[in-house]
Every structure is written in structure tokens, then in C-alpha cells.
């Protein structure tokens, strides 16, 4: 059994976005992501072959898509990204931590 907290310890200096696996098996990975002004690369898109459900637990962020309006996320907001939904993180708060909870579901079209 693992016990933890989503809003737990974070490094004082966060040069790179922090990815921390909370649970993983062959089909599901749950991770905590901490951003502090981090964004996706300016070129290219995330384009994954699996579902990703992501929620902002703390902070603020903006997801951008090539074929729809940006989505602004605040605490409690979530997005289900189906396979091959091209997206990027175009903004996170540079002055405060944005804490994400991400659930990656591989091998299922039912999510």
C-alpha cells in the first residue's frame, strides 16, 4: 500500500517540469505533474496513441489544440484527451505551481 498527497513536497527550484508516477501497470499510469511556467515545445504537438485524462489540482494552465479553441484549466477542471488528440500546454502560471493529475489509459477504446 502506498500513501501520499498530490500537493506534497516539491523542489524549491523547478528547472524542468516534475513528473512523478503514482501508480502504473500494463494498461494504466497515474502521475502527478508539477509545472511552474513550463510549457510544451513551441513546435510540434503531443499526439499519443492512448487516452489521457488530466485534471488541474492546483494552479492554472492553458491547453491548446490545432483545430479548436484553447481550454483554460483551473483547480478541479479536467479534460479527457482521446487517442491522437493533438494538444500542447501553452501556458502555466510562472509564479505558482500548477499541479496536474494525469491518468494514461493504454489498450482500451472504452475510456
Secondary structure as GFF3:
##gff-version 3
##sequence-region A 1 111
A	DSSP	beta_strand	18	24	.	.	.	ID=ss1
A	DSSP	beta_strand	28	35	.	.	.	ID=ss2
A	DSSP	beta_strand	51	58	.	.	.	ID=ss3
A	DSSP	beta_strand	60	64	.	.	.	ID=ss4
A	DSSP	beta_strand	71	74	.	.	.	ID=ss5
A	DSSP	beta_strand	78	81	.	.	.	ID=ss6
A	DSSP	beta_strand	88	92	.	.	.	ID=ss7
A	DSSP	beta_strand	98	105	.	.	.	ID=ss8
###
